[in-house]
Amino acid sequence: MLAGYTEAARRQVDWLASEAPRDSDGTLYHVLGSDGVWADTVYMVAPFLAAAGRPDLAVVQVEGHRRRLCRDNLYAAIWSAGGSRRDDRW
């Protein structure tokens, strides 16, 4: 059973590294079919990538999300390539 989880995690890393939708600088979009960058990726995807042996990809996500979402040391929830952003800060 563990082998199945290991294979699923490997496939997830491969998809995130090469196929997942992203902005031009590599920052991942959070929802398929959208151009939204969500703060959720910082605490869900970046740690997964680092733990999976891809800290390089994790850093790209943290930096890209920080550029788009962080103002005055607080993160907005969502940014869109179309120019919209939820301005509530966390």
N, C-alpha and C positions, 0 to 999 in steps of 0.2 A: 504493500500500500504506500509506503514512504516513497518508493520509486516514482509512483504516479505524481505525487506532490512535487518531487524534485524536477521531474520533466515539465510539469506545468509552470513552475517558477522559471525554469530555463527558457521556455517558450515566451513567457511574459517579458523577461529581460530582452530577449531578441526582438520582440515586437516593439517594445519601448525604444530600443536603440535604433531601429531602422525603419519601422513601418508606421508607427503612431503618428497621427497628424500633429503638425508643429508649425510654429512661426519661422520666419527666415533665419533666425539666429539659433534655432534648435529648441526653443522653449515649447514644451508640449501644450497642446490644447487639451482641456480637461474632459470634454464631452465630444464623442464622435459626431461629426457633422456640424460642429460649431467652431468659432474662432475665439472662444473664451479661454482665458488663463485664470485659473482659480487658485486661491491660497491653499486649498486642500492638497494640492500636489506637493507642496513644500513638506507637509508632514506625513503624507502617505507614500508618494512615489520616490522622492529623494532618499529617504532612509532605506527603502527596499533596494534601490539601485546600489547604494553604498554597501549594504550587507551582502549583495549578490556579487560583489567584486568589481563594480563599475562606479567607483567614486568620481571618475572623470565626468560621467553623465549626470551624476547627482549634483555636482558643482554647477554644471551648465544650467540645470533646472533652478537651483537656488538663486543663482545670479540673475537669470532671465526673469524669474518671478519677482525678485527684489526690484529690478529696474521698472517693472510695470506696475507693481502693486504697492510698494512701500513709499510712504510720504511721512515725514516727521517721525520716523522710527516706528510707525504703525502700519500694518498691512490692511489694504482694502480687500474685500472678499473676492471680487471678480473684475477682470479687465477684458475688453474685447478688442480685437484687431480693427473692428469697425469704428472704434473710438469711444465706446461707452465704458463706464467704469462705475461700479458701486462704490460710493465714497464713504460708507460706514467703515470705521477703523477698528481693528482688533487690538 
